[in-house]
Amino acid sequence: MTTGIASSVVHASAVVEPGADVGAGTRIWHHAHVRAGARIGRDCVLGKGVFVDAAAVIGDRTKIQNHVSVYSGVVLEDEVFVGPSAVFTNDRHPRAQSVAWEVSPTVVRHGASIGANATIVCGVQLGRWCVVGAGAVVTRDVLPHELVVGNPARRAGWVCPCGRIVSREHDLPAATTCPDCGAVVSPAADSRTRHA
């Protein structure tokens, strides 16, 4: 059922083109397709029907659930979670016959989570440890630790790296202790360094 490529596990029905860089320990499941030039880190999981385009970058320990396409221009840093059927785009002015096609980059920072069926419109950055709710349509940058929901996505609170909500306040809270795991969460401090 599976074959090993560079100590990774690739299901027999998946296609990993020559020239794709797949890290050790990564698992690629049924009917996935990884194009030449794609870079995938170590210990990742790509679910059924995942497509990774040429020049897309996926960091270590990232999990991409079923039926997600990661197009050229999309960068997912380490430990990103992408829920089933979430959508990335990479062209702000798409036309079937456009000769002026231009990639608009999207960056998803370390530890961010994207819920099922969310749409990430290209040209945005999702901050460290943020959470995009299921079905949300993201049209602007999301701050570190920010929870966004709806269409268009709007702030609904702030989250801990463990994923729990630590505040439902609109403004950036000062350092807050997570009631579940005890971590000190400081979205304001992380926001000052989010583009580093």
KOLVEX-487373 format. One record per atom (N, C-alpha, C): residue in one letter; x, y negated, z negated. Coordinates in steps of 0.05 Angstrom, whole numbers, plus 5000, padded with zeros to 4 digits. Atoms other than C-alpha are relative to their C-alpha. Example, Ala and Ser with C-alpha at 12.3 -4.5 7.8 and 13.67 -1.06 7.14 Angstrom:
2
A501850245000A524650904844A501849765000S498450245001S527350214857S498549784986
END
This chain:
196
M501650245000M500050005000M501749755000T498350245001T505649514986T502850065009T497249974993T512649395010T501549784986G498450205014G518249034975G501649835020I498350194984I521548415007I501549844979A498350145019A527348134967A499050034972S501049925026S524748494905S497349874993S502850095004S517748194915S498250235009V502049804992V511348594926V498249875020V501650104978V507748484992V498150225009H502049814991H501248845008H500450065030A499749924973A501349235073A498449845020S501750154982S495848805103S500949705001A499050284999A499548145088A502149975021V498050074980V503947795138V501949804988V497950185009V510547485115V501949975024E498450034976E513947195176E503049984993P497150035004P521547245184P500749704997G499350285004G524646595158G498449884977A501450095025A519746525099A501950074977D498349965024D523446455032D498250084977V501749915022V519946874979V501750094977G498449955023G522746904909G499550274988A500149745013A524047534869A497650014981G502249955018G518147824831G497449885009T502550114990T512947464873T498350225012R501949814990R506647864890R498249875020I501650114978I503047734956I498050225007W502049794998W496348094962W498650005027H501449934975H491348315016H499649765019H500750184978H490947935082H501249724996A498650265003A495447355058A501849975024H498250064978H499747005110H501949784992V497950195007V506346655095V501649945025R498650074975R509346275154R503049964996A497250065000A516646205172A500549724991G499450275010G519645605136G498649944974A501350045026A515045665075A502050084978R498349935023R518645675007R498250064977I501649905023I515546074950I502050084979G498249955022G518846114882G499850284989R499949745014R519946694834R497450054984D502249915018D514447084798D497349865005C502550124992C508646764836C498050225007V502149824991V501947094853V498449855021L501650104978L498546964920L497750205004G502349834998G491547254921G499250075028K501149914974K487447554977K499449775018G500750204980G487147145040G501449734997V498650255004V492046605017V501749955025F498350084977F495446225075F502049794990V497950195007V502145865063V501349925026D499150114975D504145415121D503049965000A497250074997A511145275147A500449734986A499250245015A514544745104A498449954975A501350025026A509744845046A502050104979V498249935021V513344904979V498450084975I501349895024I511045324919I502150074980G498049965021G514845314854G499750274986D500049755015D516245884805D497550034983R502249925019R510746244765R497449855007T502550134991T505245914806T498050225008K502049814994K498646284814K497949875019I502050104980I494246174876I498050225004Q502249804998Q487546524875Q499150045028N500949914974N483846824934N499049765018H501050174979H482446444999H500749704997V499050285001V486745824989V502149975023S498050064980S490745505046S501849774989V498150205009V497045125026V501549915025Y499050094974Y498744705087Y502749864998S497550154998S505144375110S499649724987G500350265014G506443755067G499150034972V501049965028V503644065003V502350124984V498049905019V508544174945V498650064974L501049915025L506344574885L502450064982E497749955018E511344534828E499650254984D500149765017D512645074776D497450014984E502249945019E506845394737E497449865007V502650114991V501245094779V498050225003F502249824996F494545444779F498149885021V501950094979V490045394841V497850215001G502349825002G483045694833G499150095028P500949894975P479446094886P498649805018S501350164979S477445744951S500449704996A499250285000A480645084931A501149925027V499350094974V482244654991V502149774998F498150224996F488344235009F499749915029T499950114973T488643775069T502749885004N497450124996N494643465102N500049785022D500250204979D492142975155D497749814993R502050195008R488442335137R498149925023H501650084977H485742225208H499850245019P500049764983P484342925236P498249975024R501549984975R482043005308R500950265014A499349754987A481843645348A502249975021Q498150044978Q485943335405Q502049774994S498350225007S490142825367S502950065007V497249974995V497142715393V501749854979A498650155021A498942265334A499750124973W500449865025W498142795281W502449944981E497950085019E501942595218E499350124973V500449885027V502842985153V500049794979S500150175023S500742615091S500550174975P499249825021P504342945032P498250004975T501449975026T500943204969T501950144981V498249885020V504843364905V498350074976V501349915024V502043784849V502150064980R497849985019R506443714788R499850244981H499649775018H508744234737H497650044982G502049925019G503244594700G497249915006A502750094993A497244274735A498250235007S502049794993S490844684744S497949875018I502050094982I485944614801I497850215000G502249825002G479044924793G499050115026A501149874977A475245364841A498549805017N501450164981N472645024904N500549704999A499350285000A475944364888A501349935027T498850104975T478243944948T502049784992I497950205006I484843554944I500549865027V499550154976V484943014997V502949925001C497150044998C492042925023C500949724992G498850265006G496742365002G499849934970V500250055028V495542434927V502050164985Q498349855018Q499642664868Q498350084975L501349905025L496843094811L502150034979G497950025021G500642964747G500350264984R499449775017R503743464699R497750064981W502049895019W498743894660W497249885004C502850104995C492643544691C498250245006V502049804992V486243934704V498049875018V502150084981V481743854765V497850204997G502349825005G474844134750G499150145025A501149854978A471444644794A498249825017G501750154981G468344334856G500649705003A499350294999A471643644845A501249945028V498850104976V473743234905V501949774992V497950195010V480342874889V500949835023T499350194979T481542244930T502149804991R498050195011R486541884885R501950164982D498149875019D492542054840D498650074974V501049915026V491042434776V502449984981L497950045019L495142244715L500750264985P499349775017P498942744672P497950034977H501949925021H494243104624H497149905005E502750104994E488142774657E498250235009L502149824991L481743184665L498249845018V501850144981V477742984727V498050205010V502249834990V471043244751V498349835019G501950134983G465843074804G500949935028N499550084972N465442784874N499149715004P497149965003P469342354878P500850054971A499149935027A473342604819A500549764983R499750225019R473142154758R500950124973R498949925026R476442184690R497850094981A501949905020A472842614638A501350064974G498649965025G478242654585G502950075005W497249955000W485242894570W500550294989V499649725007V488043604563V502950054991C497449905010C493743964528C501250195021P498849794982P498744414566P498650274996C501449745004C494744994535C497450015015G502550014985G488744754576G497649904985R502350095016R484344524519R499749705001I500550295001I481143834517I500849894973V499250135025V484443384465V498749734996S501450265003S480542744479S498149975023R501950074979R474442524517R499949705004E499850294996E476441794513E500849945028H499350084973H477041424578H502949905002D497350115000D483441044560D502150214992L497849835008L490141374553L500350014970P499749995029P490441624481P502949994992A497349985011A496541554437A500550304996A499449725005A499942194418A497850134983T502249855013T494642704398T500850294996T499449735006T495343374365T497750185010C502049814989C491743944401C498950174977P501149845022P486844274352P500350305004D499849714995D487844954386D502850114996C497349895001C495345034394C502049844983G498350175017G498244464352G502049835015A498150164984A502244154409A499349704998V500450295000V503143394408V499849925030V500650074972V500143124473V500249695002S499650284997S502342434497S499749925029P500350074972P499242264565P501349735008A498850274994A501641534561A503050035005A497149964996A508941754553A500650155026D499649844975D508342274609D499449835025S500850164976S505041754655S502349815008R497850174993R511141304651R502250145016T497949854985T515441864680T498950185021R501349804983R510542204726R501150025028H498949984973H514142034790H503050085000A497249935002A520942254764A500550275013
END
